[in-house]
Every structure is written in C-alpha cells, then in structure tokens.
Amino acid sequence: LDAFEYFSVDYLVKPIDEERLNTALDKLSRMNGLATPVISGLNKKLSGNDGYPISRIYSRTGSKLRVLRLEEITHFFSEDKVSFAATIDGSNHPVEESLSSLEKVLNPSQFFRIHRSSIVNLDLVSEVQGRFSGGIKVLLEDVHGTRLAVARSRVKQLKERLV
C-alpha cells in the first residue's frame, strides 16, 4: 500500500475487471503528461508477447479512454492523418497508432491491409464483391453494411487469406 504514495494509479487484481481498468486509465489520463507513453506501452503489453498479437486497443476522446476488443473492430481506417477503429455497432473511435504501426502488431491471420487507408478484420468480412471496373470491394458485418475498396495490388493476397 506504500505504492500509492509514489503516484500509482490503481491496484488491479487478476482477473482484471474491465470497468475498474477503464477507471484506472481515466485517472491516468488526468495525470499531467504521463498518459500517452504509458498507454502506448499498455497496448504492447496487453498481449504478453511483446505486443504481438494484441487483443485490445485503446481509444482516447478528451480525458476518456475506451478499451476496444479486437473482435468488435470491423476495420481500421485513416482519414486526414488520423487513424480510427470502426466497430460492429457502426461507431468510429480515434486511436493513437498509425495504420503502419497497427499492421505490425495486429495478428495477420485476423487483420489484413486491403488499401493504404484501411485494414480489415477478416473474421468480419461477409462478402467480396467484384466491380465492372475490375476492382473489388469487401462488405463488412456492421450495422451500416460498410463496403471498402481493395487495392488491385492486394486482391490476390486477400483472396488467399479468406480461403
């Protein structure tokens, strides 16, 4: 208990309760200048395997941190140099990592980069649709039925991964 005198955030016991973890992360985000490097480190540590593959990721909105499980994320995308995690419920959550960084820590058997601006969760691809122009789109299992274009250079690899 002496640890609380040295700027500790909380004491978590396994199995970790997600609500208690979120409360601790909110408290951490309020501590001056400490949150960003710690959160990046947490994303790597959560897997217990030097950050690969991770099982969840954090999204920060203001002083609030949200834990996102990878199985609820349909895809990651980049827009105006900001990366987002899109979830099954149709909401988009900003994430601190770039798509290139995410690509390195996400399990390649579950996630695949289909375009320079998007990485999809292969488990949530419901259809692959051909287009008259010769390109293809993937249809995702979310509330919006999101369709994403696949770069021509990635089509063959995508088909191999989905089989």
DSSP file (Angstrom, degrees, kcal/mol; ACC not computed):
  #  RESIDUE AA STRUCTURE BP1 BP2  ACC     N-H-->O    O-->H-N    N-H-->O    O-->H-N    TCO  KAPPA ALPHA  PHI   PSI    X-CA   Y-CA   Z-CA
    1    1 A L    >         0   0    0      0, 0.0     3,-1.2     0, 0.0     4,-0.2   0.000 360.0 360.0 360.0 -15.3    0.0    0.0    0.0
    2    2 A D  G >   +     0   0    0      1,-0.2     3,-1.7     2,-0.2     4,-0.3   0.732 360.0  77.7 -64.3 -19.9    3.0    2.3    0.2
    3    3 A A  G > >S+     0   0    0      1,-0.3     3,-2.0     2,-0.2     5,-0.8   0.808  79.5  67.7 -60.6 -30.6    3.0    2.4   -3.6
    4    4 A F  G X 5S+     0   0    0     -3,-1.2     3,-0.6     1,-0.3    -1,-0.3   0.703  91.3  62.5 -66.1 -17.3    0.0    4.8   -3.5
    5    5 A E  G < 5S+     0   0    0     -3,-1.7    -1,-0.3    -4,-0.2    -2,-0.2   0.636  97.1  61.0 -77.6 -13.3    2.4    7.4   -2.1
    6    6 A Y  G < 5S-     0   0    0     -3,-2.0    -1,-0.2    -4,-0.3    -2,-0.1  -0.292 126.5 -86.3-112.5  46.4    4.5    7.2   -5.3
    7    7 A F  T < 5 +     0   0    0     -3,-0.6    -3,-0.2     1,-0.2    -2,-0.1   0.777  68.9 165.9  62.1  32.1    2.0    8.3   -7.9
    8    8 A S      < -     0   0    0     -5,-0.8    -1,-0.2     1,-0.1     3,-0.1  -0.421  30.0-148.9 -73.4 158.6    0.4    4.9   -8.5
    9    9 A V        -     0   0    0      1,-0.4     2,-0.3    -2,-0.1    -1,-0.1   0.884  61.0 -37.6 -95.4 -48.9   -2.8    4.9  -10.4
   10   10 A D        -     0   0    0      2,-0.0     2,-0.6    17,-0.0    -1,-0.4  -0.967  49.8-110.0-166.9 170.4   -4.7    1.9   -9.0
   11   11 A Y        -     0   0    0     -2,-0.3     2,-0.4    -3,-0.1    13,-0.0  -0.962  35.0-170.0-117.3 113.0   -4.2   -1.6   -7.8
   12   12 A L        -     0   0    0     -2,-0.6     2,-0.4     4,-0.0     4,-0.1  -0.861   4.9-159.6-108.8 137.7   -5.7   -4.2  -10.2
   13   13 A V        -     0   0    0     -2,-0.4     4,-0.3     2,-0.2    -2,-0.0  -0.924  35.0 -75.8-116.1 139.1   -6.1   -7.9   -9.3
   14   14 A K  S    S+     0   0    0     -2,-0.4     2,-0.1     2,-0.1     3,-0.0  -0.505 115.2  50.8 -72.1 144.6   -6.5  -10.7  -11.9
   15   15 A P  S    S-     0   0    0      0, 0.0     2,-0.3     0, 0.0    -2,-0.2   0.538  97.2-138.5 -71.2 139.7   -8.9  -11.4  -13.4
   16   16 A I        -     0   0    0     -4,-0.1     2,-0.5    -2,-0.1    -2,-0.1  -0.510   5.8-134.0 -75.8 127.1   -9.0   -7.7  -14.3
   17   17 A D     >  -     0   0    0     -2,-0.3     4,-2.4    -4,-0.3     5,-0.2  -0.687  10.2-142.1 -79.1 125.7  -12.4   -6.1  -14.3
   18   18 A E  H  > S+     0   0    0     -2,-0.5     4,-2.5     1,-0.2     5,-0.2   0.866  99.8  51.7 -60.4 -38.7  -12.8   -4.0  -17.5
   19   19 A E  H  > S+     0   0    0      2,-0.2     4,-2.1     1,-0.2    -1,-0.2   0.907 110.9  47.3 -65.7 -41.0  -14.7   -1.3  -15.7
   20   20 A R  H  > S+     0   0    0      2,-0.2     4,-2.3     1,-0.2    -2,-0.2   0.887 111.5  51.6 -67.1 -38.4  -12.0   -0.9  -13.0
   21   21 A L  H  X S+     0   0    0     -4,-2.4     4,-2.6     2,-0.2    -2,-0.2   0.926 109.3  50.0 -62.8 -44.6   -9.3   -0.9  -15.7
   22   22 A N  H  X S+     0   0    0     -4,-2.5     4,-2.4     1,-0.2    43,-0.3   0.891 110.0  50.9 -60.9 -39.9  -11.2    1.9  -17.5
   23   23 A T  H  X S+     0   0    0     -4,-2.1     4,-2.2     2,-0.2    -1,-0.2   0.919 111.1  48.1 -63.0 -43.5  -11.4    3.9  -14.3
   24   24 A A  H  X S+     0   0    0     -4,-2.3     4,-2.3     1,-0.2    -2,-0.2   0.899 112.0  49.4 -64.0 -40.4   -7.7    3.5  -13.7
   25   25 A L  H  X S+     0   0    0     -4,-2.6     4,-2.4     2,-0.2    -2,-0.2   0.868 108.8  52.7 -68.4 -35.8   -7.0    4.6  -17.3
   26   26 A D  H  X S+     0   0    0     -4,-2.4     4,-1.1     2,-0.2    -1,-0.2   0.927 110.4  48.2 -61.8 -43.7   -9.2    7.6  -16.9
   27   27 A K  H  X S+     0   0    0     -4,-2.2     4,-0.7     1,-0.2     3,-0.4   0.905 111.1  51.1 -62.1 -41.7   -7.3    8.5  -13.7
   28   28 A L  H >< S+     0   0    0     -4,-2.3     3,-1.2     1,-0.2     7,-0.3   0.897 104.8  56.1 -62.1 -41.2   -4.0    8.0  -15.6
   29   29 A S  H 3< S+     0   0    0     -4,-2.4    -1,-0.2     1,-0.3    -2,-0.2   0.777 103.4  55.7 -65.6 -24.2   -5.1   10.3  -18.5
   30   30 A R  H 3< S+     0   0    0     -4,-1.1     2,-0.4    -3,-0.4    -1,-0.3   0.670  85.3  97.3 -80.4 -15.9   -5.7   13.1  -16.0
   31   31 A M  S XX S-     0   0    0     -3,-1.2     3,-1.1    -4,-0.7     4,-0.7  -0.605  92.6 -97.8 -75.9 131.0   -2.2   12.9  -14.7
   32   32 A N  T 34 S-     0   0    0     -2,-0.4    -1,-0.1     1,-0.2    -2,-0.1  -0.250  87.4 -23.8 -57.2 118.1   -0.1   15.5  -16.4
   33   33 A G  T 34 S+     0   0    0     -4,-0.2    -1,-0.2     1,-0.1    -4,-0.1   0.444 112.6  95.3  69.1   1.6    2.0   14.3  -19.4
   34   34 A L  T <>  +     0   0    0     -3,-1.1     4,-1.4    -6,-0.3     5,-0.2   0.745  63.0  74.7 -95.3 -24.3    2.2   10.7  -18.4
   35   35 A A  H  X S+     0   0    0     -4,-0.7     4,-3.2    -7,-0.3     5,-0.3   0.901  86.3  55.4 -63.9 -50.6   -0.7    9.1  -20.3
   36   36 A T  H  > S+     0   0    0      1,-0.2     4,-2.2     2,-0.2     5,-0.2   0.912 112.2  39.6 -57.7 -52.5    0.5    8.9  -23.9
   37   37 A P  H  > S+     0   0    0      0, 0.0     4,-1.8     0, 0.0    -1,-0.2   0.877 118.2  50.1 -65.4 -33.5    3.7    6.9  -23.4
   38   38 A V  H  X S+     0   0    0     -4,-1.4     4,-2.4     2,-0.2    -2,-0.2   0.923 110.4  48.7 -69.1 -43.1    2.1    4.7  -20.8
   39   39 A I  H  X S+     0   0    0     -4,-3.2     4,-2.3     2,-0.2    -1,-0.2   0.909 110.0  51.6 -64.7 -42.0   -1.0    4.0  -23.0
   40   40 A S  H  X S+     0   0    0     -4,-2.2     4,-1.2    -5,-0.3    -1,-0.2   0.913 111.8  47.9 -59.5 -41.6    1.2    3.1  -26.0
   41   41 A G  H  X S+     0   0    0     -4,-1.8     4,-2.2    -5,-0.2    -2,-0.2   0.876 108.4  54.6 -65.9 -37.8    3.2    0.7  -23.7
   42   42 A L  H  X S+     0   0    0     -4,-2.4     4,-2.2     1,-0.2    -2,-0.2   0.904 102.6  56.1 -63.2 -41.5    0.0   -0.8  -22.4
   43   43 A N  H  < S+     0   0    0     -4,-2.3     4,-0.3     1,-0.2    -1,-0.2   0.876 112.5  43.2 -58.0 -36.7   -1.2   -1.6  -25.9
   44   44 A K  H >< S+     0   0    0     -4,-1.2     7,-1.0    -5,-0.2     3,-0.6   0.867 115.2  48.1 -75.2 -37.4    2.0   -3.6  -26.4
   45   45 A K  H >< S+     0   0    0     -4,-2.2     3,-1.5     1,-0.2    -2,-0.2   0.753  90.3  79.5 -77.8 -25.1    2.0   -5.3  -23.0
   46   46 A L  T 3< S+     0   0    0     -4,-2.2    -1,-0.2     1,-0.3    -2,-0.1   0.780  91.7  52.4 -58.9 -27.7   -1.6   -6.5  -23.0
   47   47 A S  T <  S-     0   0    0     -3,-0.6    -1,-0.3    -4,-0.3    -2,-0.2   0.742  97.7-137.8 -79.8 -21.3   -0.8   -9.4  -25.3
   48   48 A G  S <  S+     0   0    0     -3,-1.5    -3,-0.1    -4,-0.3    -2,-0.1   0.604  83.9  89.8  75.2  10.1    2.0  -10.6  -23.0
   49   49 A N  S >  S-     0   0    0     -5,-0.4     3,-1.7     4,-0.1    -4,-0.1  -0.354 116.7 -79.0-137.0  53.7    4.1  -11.3  -26.1
   50   50 A D  T 3  S-     0   0    0      1,-0.3    -5,-0.2    -5,-0.1     4,-0.1   0.801  93.3 -55.0  52.8  33.7    6.0   -8.1  -26.8
   51   51 A G  T 3  S+     0   0    0     -7,-1.0     3,-0.4     2,-0.2    -1,-0.3   0.531 100.8 137.7  85.9   5.6    2.9   -6.5  -28.4
   52   52 A Y  S <  S+     0   0    0     -3,-1.7    54,-0.1     1,-0.4    -1,-0.1  -0.986  72.3   7.1-137.0 128.5    2.2   -9.2  -31.0
   53   53 A P  S    S-     0   0    0      0, 0.0    -1,-0.4     0, 0.0    53,-0.2   0.716  85.5-157.7 -81.7 148.1   -0.6  -10.1  -31.4
   54   54 A I        -     0   0    0     51,-1.5    53,-0.3    -3,-0.4     3,-0.1  -0.451   9.6-157.6 -81.6 159.1   -2.6   -7.6  -29.3
   55   55 A S  S    S+     0   0    0      1,-0.3    15,-1.9   -12,-0.2    16,-0.3   0.553  72.7  14.4-113.6 -13.1   -6.0   -8.5  -28.1
   56   56 A R  E     -A   69   0A   0     13,-0.2     2,-0.3   -13,-0.2    -1,-0.3  -0.970  61.0-154.1-154.0 165.7   -7.4   -5.0  -27.4
   57   57 A I  E     -A   68   0A   0     11,-2.5    11,-3.3    -2,-0.3     2,-0.3  -0.959  17.9-121.0-142.8 157.8   -6.6   -1.4  -28.2
   58   58 A Y  E     -A   67   0A   0     -2,-0.3    38,-0.5     9,-0.2     2,-0.4  -0.783  14.9-163.2-105.9 146.3   -7.4    1.9  -26.5
   59   59 A S  E     -A   66   0A   0      7,-2.3     7,-2.9    -2,-0.3     2,-0.5  -0.996   9.1-155.4-125.2 131.8   -9.2    4.9  -27.9
   60   60 A R  E     +A   65   0A   0     34,-0.7     2,-0.4    -2,-0.4     5,-0.2  -0.922  15.7 174.5-111.9 130.1   -8.9    8.3  -26.3
   61   61 A T  E >  S-A   64   0A   0      3,-2.8     3,-2.0    -2,-0.5     2,-0.3  -0.930  70.7 -49.4-130.3 107.3  -11.6   11.0  -26.6
   62   62 A G  T 3  S-     0   0    0     -2,-0.4     0, 0.0     1,-0.3     0, 0.0  -0.520 122.7 -22.3  64.7-124.7  -10.7   14.0  -24.4
   63   63 A S  T 3  S+     0   0    0     -2,-0.3     2,-0.4    -3,-0.1    -1,-0.3   0.373 119.4  98.7 -96.5   4.2   -9.9   12.7  -21.0
   64   64 A K  E <   -A   61   0A   0     -3,-2.0    -3,-2.8   -35,-0.1     2,-0.4  -0.787  54.3-162.9 -99.5 132.8  -11.8    9.5  -21.5
   65   65 A L  E     -A   60   0A   0     -2,-0.4     2,-0.4   -43,-0.3    -5,-0.2  -0.928   4.5-163.7-110.9 136.7  -10.2    6.2  -22.6
   66   66 A R  E     -A   59   0A   0     -7,-2.9    -7,-2.3    -2,-0.4     2,-0.5  -0.970  14.2-137.7-121.8 136.1  -12.1    3.3  -24.0
   67   67 A V  E     -A   58   0A   0     -2,-0.4     2,-0.5    -9,-0.2    -9,-0.2  -0.807  20.4-165.1 -91.0 125.0  -10.9   -0.3  -24.3
   68   68 A L  E     -A   57   0A   0    -11,-3.3   -11,-2.5    -2,-0.5     2,-0.3  -0.951  12.5-140.8-113.3 124.7  -11.8   -1.8  -27.6
   69   69 A R  E >   -A   56   0A   0     -2,-0.5     3,-1.8   -13,-0.2     4,-0.4  -0.651  18.7-128.5 -80.1 139.3  -11.6   -5.6  -28.1
   70   70 A L  G >  S+     0   0    0    -15,-1.9     3,-1.3    -2,-0.3    -1,-0.1   0.816 105.1  64.2 -60.4 -31.4  -10.3   -6.5  -31.5
   71   71 A E  G 3  S+     0   0    0    -16,-0.3    -1,-0.3     1,-0.3   -15,-0.1   0.695 101.7  50.9 -69.1 -15.3  -13.2   -8.9  -32.2
   72   72 A E  G <  S+     0   0    0     -3,-1.8    16,-2.1    15,-0.1     2,-0.6   0.482  91.3  93.2 -95.2  -3.7  -15.6   -5.9  -32.1
   73   73 A I  E <   -B   87   0B   0     -3,-1.3    14,-0.3    -4,-0.4    51,-0.1  -0.803  50.6-174.8 -93.4 120.9  -13.5   -3.9  -34.6
   74   74 A T  E     -     0   0B   0     12,-2.3    47,-2.8    -2,-0.6     2,-0.3   0.866  66.7 -24.6 -80.1 -38.5  -14.5   -4.3  -38.2
   75   75 A H  E     -BC  86 120B   0     11,-1.3    11,-3.3    45,-0.2     2,-0.4  -0.989  51.0-125.1-165.9 162.8  -11.7   -2.3  -39.6
   76   76 A F  E     +BC  85 119B   0     43,-2.9    43,-2.4    -2,-0.3     2,-0.3  -0.920  33.3 177.7-110.6 142.3   -9.2    0.5  -39.0
   77   77 A F  E     -BC  84 118B   0      7,-2.1     7,-2.9    -2,-0.4     2,-0.4  -0.974  22.3-135.1-144.0 160.7   -9.0    3.4  -41.4
   78   78 A S  E     +B   83   0B   0     39,-1.7     2,-0.4    -2,-0.3     5,-0.2  -0.948  21.9 172.7-119.1 135.6   -7.1    6.6  -41.8
   79   79 A E  E >  S-B   82   0B   0      3,-2.8     3,-1.2    -2,-0.4    -2,-0.0  -0.962  72.1 -11.0-144.7 123.0   -8.6   10.0  -42.6
   80   80 A D  T 3  S-     0   0    0     -2,-0.4     3,-0.1     1,-0.3    -1,-0.1   0.899 128.6 -54.6  53.0  45.3   -6.8   13.3  -42.6
   81   81 A K  T 3  S+     0   0    0      1,-0.2     2,-0.4     0, 0.0    -1,-0.3   0.668 116.6 112.7  64.5  20.8   -3.8   11.7  -40.9
   82   82 A V  E <   -B   79   0B   0     -3,-1.2    -3,-2.8    16,-0.0     2,-0.3  -0.983  59.0-141.0-121.3 134.5   -5.9   10.4  -38.0
   83   83 A S  E     -BD  78  95B   0     12,-0.6    12,-2.4    -2,-0.4     2,-0.3  -0.729  19.5-171.4 -95.9 144.8   -6.4    6.6  -37.5
   84   84 A F  E     -BD  77  94B   0     -7,-2.9    -7,-2.1    -2,-0.3     2,-0.5  -0.948  21.0-139.9-132.6 151.8   -9.8    5.3  -36.4
   85   85 A A  E     -BD  76  93B   0      8,-2.9     8,-2.6    -2,-0.3     2,-0.4  -0.972  20.6-153.9-107.9 123.2  -11.1    1.9  -35.2
   86   86 A A  E     -BD  75  92B   0    -11,-3.3   -12,-2.3    -2,-0.5   -11,-1.3  -0.840  14.0-154.8 -98.1 134.0  -14.6    1.2  -36.7
   87   87 A T  E >   -B   73   0B   0      4,-2.5     3,-2.3    -2,-0.4   -14,-0.2  -0.613  30.1-102.6-110.1 167.9  -16.7   -1.2  -34.6
   88   88 A I  T 3  S+     0   0    0    -16,-2.1    55,-1.9     1,-0.3    56,-0.2   0.808 118.5  61.7 -56.0 -33.8  -19.6   -3.5  -35.3
   89   89 A D  T 3  S-     0   0    0    -17,-0.2    -1,-0.3    53,-0.2    53,-0.1   0.466 119.9-108.1 -77.0   1.0  -22.1   -1.0  -33.8
   90   90 A G  S <  S+     0   0    0     -3,-2.3     2,-0.2     1,-0.3    -2,-0.1   0.471  75.8 130.5  90.9   2.5  -21.1    1.5  -36.5
   91   91 A S        -     0   0    0      2,-0.0    -4,-2.5    -5,-0.0     2,-0.4  -0.607  48.0-140.3 -92.3 153.6  -19.1    3.9  -34.3
   92   92 A N  E     -D   86   0B   0     -2,-0.2    -6,-0.2    -6,-0.2   -16,-0.1  -0.930  14.0-166.2-113.9 133.9  -15.6    5.2  -35.1
   93   93 A H  E     -D   85   0B   0     -8,-2.6    -8,-2.9    -2,-0.4     2,-0.1  -0.974  20.9-124.6-123.8 125.2  -13.0    5.6  -32.4
   94   94 A P  E     -D   84   0B   0      0, 0.0   -34,-0.7     0, 0.0     2,-0.3  -0.443  28.0-166.2 -67.2 138.8   -9.8    7.6  -32.8
   95   95 A V  E     -D   83   0B   0    -12,-2.4   -12,-0.6   -36,-0.2   -36,-0.1  -0.928  23.3-135.0-124.5 152.4   -6.6    5.6  -32.0
   96   96 A E  S    S+     0   0    0    -38,-0.5     2,-0.1    -2,-0.3    -1,-0.1   0.752  78.5  87.2 -79.0 -24.1   -3.1    6.9  -31.4
   97   97 A E  S    S-     0   0    0      1,-0.1    -2,-0.2     2,-0.0   -14,-0.1  -0.465  76.4-124.1 -80.2 147.0   -1.3    4.4  -33.6
   98   98 A S     >  -     0   0    0     -2,-0.1     4,-2.6     1,-0.1     5,-0.2  -0.389  29.4-107.6 -77.3 165.0   -0.8    4.8  -37.3
   99   99 A L  H  > S+     0   0    0      1,-0.2     4,-2.6     2,-0.2     5,-0.1   0.876 122.0  54.8 -62.3 -36.4   -2.0    2.1  -39.7
  100  100 A S  H  > S+     0   0    0      2,-0.2     4,-1.0     1,-0.2    -1,-0.2   0.912 109.9  45.8 -63.0 -42.2    1.6    1.1  -40.3
  101  101 A S  H  > S+     0   0    0      1,-0.2     4,-1.0     2,-0.2     3,-0.4   0.912 113.1  49.8 -66.3 -42.5    2.1    0.7  -36.6
  102  102 A L  H >X S+     0   0    0     -4,-2.6     4,-2.2     1,-0.2     3,-0.7   0.907 104.2  58.9 -62.0 -41.7   -1.1   -1.3  -36.2
  103  103 A E  H 3< S+     0   0    0     -4,-2.6    -1,-0.2     1,-0.2    -2,-0.2   0.824 104.4  52.4 -57.5 -31.9   -0.2   -3.5  -39.1
  104  104 A K  H 3< S+     0   0    0     -4,-1.0    -1,-0.2    -3,-0.4    -2,-0.2   0.781 117.6  34.7 -75.9 -28.0    2.9   -4.6  -37.2
  105  105 A V  H << S+     0   0    0     -4,-1.0   -51,-1.5    -3,-0.7     2,-0.2   0.589  95.9  93.7-106.6 -11.9    1.1   -5.5  -34.0
  106  106 A L  S  < S-     0   0    0     -4,-2.2   -51,-0.1   -53,-0.2   -54,-0.0  -0.574  88.4-100.9 -81.7 146.1   -2.2   -7.0  -35.3
  107  107 A N    >>  -     0   0    0    -53,-0.3     4,-2.7    -2,-0.2     3,-1.8  -0.513  27.5-147.9 -65.3 117.8   -2.5  -10.7  -35.8
  108  108 A P  T 34 S+     0   0    0      0, 0.0    -1,-0.2     0, 0.0    -2,-0.0   0.671  95.7  61.7 -67.4 -15.4   -2.1  -11.2  -39.6
  109  109 A S  T 34 S+     0   0    0      1,-0.1     3,-0.1     3,-0.0    -2,-0.1   0.666 117.0  30.6 -81.2 -13.8   -4.4  -14.2  -39.6
  110  110 A Q  T <4 S+     0   0    0     -3,-1.8    12,-3.2     1,-0.2    13,-0.6   0.735 121.7  44.4-108.6 -34.4   -7.2  -11.9  -38.4
  111  111 A F  E  <  -E  121   0B   0     -4,-2.7     2,-0.4    10,-0.2    -1,-0.2  -0.913  59.1-179.5-120.5 142.3   -6.3   -8.5  -39.9
  112  112 A F  E     -E  120   0B   0      8,-2.1     8,-2.8    -2,-0.4     2,-0.8  -0.999  29.1-125.9-142.2 135.5   -5.2   -7.6  -43.4
  113  113 A R  E     +E  119   0B   0     -2,-0.4     6,-0.3     6,-0.3     3,-0.1  -0.711  30.0 172.8 -82.4 112.2   -4.3   -4.3  -45.0
  114  114 A I  E     +     0   0B   0      4,-1.2    37,-3.1    -2,-0.8     2,-0.3   0.603  67.0   6.1 -94.7 -13.4   -6.5   -4.0  -48.1
  115  115 A H  E >  S-E  118   0B   0      3,-1.6     3,-1.5    35,-0.2    -1,-0.2  -0.967  82.7 -97.8-161.3 161.7   -5.6   -0.5  -49.0
  116  116 A R  T 3  S+     0   0    0     -2,-0.3   -17,-0.1     1,-0.3     3,-0.1   0.750 125.3  41.7 -62.8 -20.0   -3.2    2.2  -47.9
  117  117 A S  T 3  S+     0   0    0      1,-0.1   -39,-1.7   -40,-0.1     2,-0.3   0.305 114.1  50.3-110.4   9.8   -6.0    3.7  -45.9
  118  118 A S  E <   -CE  77 115B   0     -3,-1.5    -3,-1.6   -41,-0.2    -4,-1.2  -0.984  45.6-171.0-155.1 143.2   -7.7    0.6  -44.4
  119  119 A I  E     -CE  76 113B   0    -43,-2.4   -43,-2.9    -2,-0.3     2,-0.3  -0.999  25.2-152.9-124.3 127.3   -7.0   -2.6  -42.5
  120  120 A V  E     -CE  75 112B   0     -8,-2.8    -8,-2.1    -2,-0.4     2,-0.8  -0.739  19.7-122.0-107.1 152.9  -10.0   -5.1  -42.2
  121  121 A N  E >   - E   0 111B   0    -47,-2.8     3,-2.0    -2,-0.3   -10,-0.2  -0.824  23.0-155.1 -85.2 108.8  -10.9   -7.7  -39.7
  122  122 A L  G >  S+     0   0    0    -12,-3.2     3,-1.2    -2,-0.8    -1,-0.2   0.783  90.2  63.6 -60.8 -28.3  -11.0  -10.8  -41.9
  123  123 A D  G 3  S+     0   0    0    -13,-0.6    -1,-0.3     1,-0.2   -12,-0.1   0.694 104.6  47.7 -68.4 -17.5  -13.4  -12.5  -39.5
  124  124 A L  G <  S+     0   0    0     -3,-2.0    17,-2.4   -50,-0.2     2,-0.7   0.163  79.8 112.0-112.3  17.4  -16.0   -9.8  -40.2
  125  125 A V  E <   +F  140   0C   0     -3,-1.2    15,-0.2    15,-0.2     3,-0.1  -0.828  37.4 175.8 -87.5 119.1  -15.8   -9.8  -44.0
  126  126 A S  E     +     0   0C   0     13,-2.9     2,-0.3    -2,-0.7    14,-0.2   0.769  61.3   8.8 -96.2 -28.7  -19.2  -11.2  -45.2
  127  127 A E  E     -F  139   0C   0     12,-1.4    12,-2.7     2,-0.0     2,-0.5  -0.992  52.0-146.0-149.4 154.1  -18.8  -10.8  -48.9
  128  128 A V  E     -F  138   0C   0     -2,-0.3     2,-0.5    10,-0.2    10,-0.2  -0.994  27.9-162.4-118.9 121.0  -16.2   -9.9  -51.6
  129  129 A Q  E     -F  137   0C   0      8,-3.4     8,-2.6    -2,-0.5     2,-0.2  -0.896   9.0-141.0-113.2 129.2  -17.9   -8.1  -54.5
  130  130 A G  E     -F  136   0C   0     -2,-0.5     2,-0.3     6,-0.2     6,-0.2  -0.501  16.7-149.5 -79.8 154.4  -16.5   -7.7  -58.0
  131  131 A R    >   -     0   0    0      4,-2.1     3,-1.8    -2,-0.2    -1,-0.0  -0.876  24.7-116.5-122.7 157.9  -16.9   -4.4  -59.8
  132  132 A F  T 3  S+     0   0    0     -2,-0.3    -1,-0.1     1,-0.3     4,-0.0   0.817 114.0  62.6 -60.7 -30.7  -17.2   -3.6  -63.5
  133  133 A S  T 3  S-     0   0    0      1,-0.1    -1,-0.3     2,-0.1     3,-0.1   0.562 120.8-107.1 -73.2  -7.0  -14.0   -1.7  -63.4
  134  134 A G  S <  S+     0   0    0     -3,-1.8    -2,-0.1     1,-0.4    -1,-0.1   0.214  85.7 110.4 100.9 -15.4  -12.2   -4.8  -62.4
  135  135 A G        -     0   0    0     -5,-0.1    -4,-2.1     1,-0.0    -1,-0.4  -0.248  57.0-135.6 -82.3 176.8  -11.6   -3.9  -58.8
  136  136 A I  E     -FG 130 150C   0     14,-0.6    14,-2.5    -6,-0.2     2,-0.3  -0.932   8.7-155.6-132.6 160.4  -13.3   -5.5  -55.8
  137  137 A K  E     -FG 129 149C   0     -8,-2.6    -8,-3.4    -2,-0.3     2,-0.4  -0.947  13.7-135.9-128.2 151.7  -14.9   -4.3  -52.6
  138  138 A V  E     -FG 128 148C   0     10,-2.5    10,-2.2    -2,-0.3     2,-0.5  -0.893  11.9-144.2-106.6 142.3  -15.4   -6.1  -49.3
  139  139 A L  E     -FG 127 147C   0    -12,-2.7   -13,-2.9    -2,-0.4   -12,-1.4  -0.914  19.8-149.7-104.1 127.9  -18.7   -6.0  -47.4
  140  140 A L  E     -F  125   0C   0      6,-2.9     2,-1.6    -2,-0.5   -15,-0.2  -0.659  19.4-116.4-102.1 154.6  -18.3   -5.9  -43.6
  141  141 A E  S    S+     0   0    0    -17,-2.4     2,-0.3    -2,-0.2   -16,-0.1  -0.568  71.4 116.0 -88.2  72.6  -20.6   -7.3  -40.9
  142  142 A D  S >  S-     0   0    0     -2,-1.6     3,-1.2     4,-0.1   -53,-0.2  -0.805  82.4 -94.7-129.3 175.6  -21.5   -4.0  -39.2
  143  143 A V  T 3  S+     0   0    0    -55,-1.9   -54,-0.1    -2,-0.3   -55,-0.1   0.740 124.4  47.4 -65.7 -21.7  -24.8   -2.1  -38.8
  144  144 A H  T 3  S-     0   0    0    -56,-0.2    -1,-0.3     2,-0.0     3,-0.1   0.555 103.7-126.2 -94.0  -9.3  -24.0    0.0  -41.9
  145  145 A G    <   -     0   0    0     -3,-1.2    -4,-0.1     1,-0.1    -2,-0.1   0.941  37.1-151.4  61.2  46.4  -23.0   -2.8  -44.2
  146  146 A T        -     0   0    0     -7,-0.1    -6,-2.9     1,-0.1     2,-0.5  -0.195  11.2-157.3 -57.0 135.2  -19.8   -1.0  -44.9
  147  147 A R  E     -G  139   0C   0     -8,-0.2     2,-0.4    -3,-0.1    -8,-0.2  -0.971   9.7-170.7-115.6 129.6  -18.2   -1.6  -48.3
  148  148 A L  E     -G  138   0C   0    -10,-2.2   -10,-2.5    -2,-0.5     2,-0.2  -0.965  21.8-121.3-123.9 137.9  -14.4   -0.9  -48.7
  149  149 A A  E     -G  137   0C   0     -2,-0.4     2,-0.5   -12,-0.2   -12,-0.2  -0.481  21.3-142.0 -74.0 144.0  -12.4   -0.8  -51.8
  150  150 A V  E     -G  136   0C   0    -14,-2.5   -14,-0.6    -2,-0.2   -35,-0.2  -0.924  21.7-116.3-107.1 130.0   -9.5   -3.3  -52.1
  151  151 A A    >>  -     0   0    0    -37,-3.1     3,-2.1    -2,-0.5     4,-0.7  -0.376  23.5-122.7 -62.1 140.9   -6.3   -2.0  -53.8
  152  152 A R  G >4 S+     0   0    0      1,-0.3     3,-0.8     2,-0.2     4,-0.5   0.856 112.3  58.1 -54.9 -37.0   -5.6   -4.0  -57.0
  153  153 A S  G 34 S+     0   0    0      1,-0.2    -1,-0.3     2,-0.1     4,-0.3   0.647 108.7  46.4 -69.8 -13.2   -2.2   -5.0  -55.7
  154  154 A R  G <> S+     0   0    0     -3,-2.1     4,-2.5   -40,-0.2    -1,-0.2   0.495  85.4  91.0-105.8  -6.6   -3.8   -6.6  -52.6
  155  155 A V  H <X S+     0   0    0     -3,-0.8     4,-2.4    -4,-0.7     5,-0.2   0.923  87.5  46.9 -59.7 -49.6   -6.6   -8.6  -54.3
  156  156 A K  H  > S+     0   0    0     -4,-0.5     4,-2.0     1,-0.2    -1,-0.2   0.923 114.3  47.2 -61.4 -45.6   -4.7  -11.8  -54.7
  157  157 A Q  H  > S+     0   0    0     -4,-0.3     4,-2.2     1,-0.2    -1,-0.2   0.884 110.7  53.1 -63.4 -38.8   -3.4  -11.8  -51.1
  158  158 A L  H  X S+     0   0    0     -4,-2.5     4,-2.0     1,-0.2    -2,-0.2   0.939 108.2  49.6 -62.1 -46.8   -6.9  -11.0  -49.8
  159  159 A K  H  X S+     0   0    0     -4,-2.4     4,-0.8     1,-0.2    -1,-0.2   0.889 110.8  50.6 -59.5 -40.0   -8.4  -14.0  -51.7
  160  160 A E  H  < S+     0   0    0     -4,-2.0     3,-0.4     1,-0.2    -1,-0.2   0.886 110.7  49.2 -64.2 -39.2   -5.6  -16.3  -50.3
  161  161 A R  H  < S+     0   0    0     -4,-2.2    -2,-0.2     1,-0.2    -1,-0.2   0.827 108.9  52.5 -71.2 -31.3   -6.3  -15.1  -46.7
  162  162 A L  H  <        0   0    0     -4,-2.0    -1,-0.2     1,-0.2    -2,-0.2   0.648 360.0 360.0 -80.9 -14.5  -10.0  -15.6  -47.0
  163  163 A V     <        0   0    0     -4,-0.8    -1,-0.2    -3,-0.4    -2,-0.1   0.472 360.0 360.0 -83.0 360.0   -9.8  -19.2  -48.1
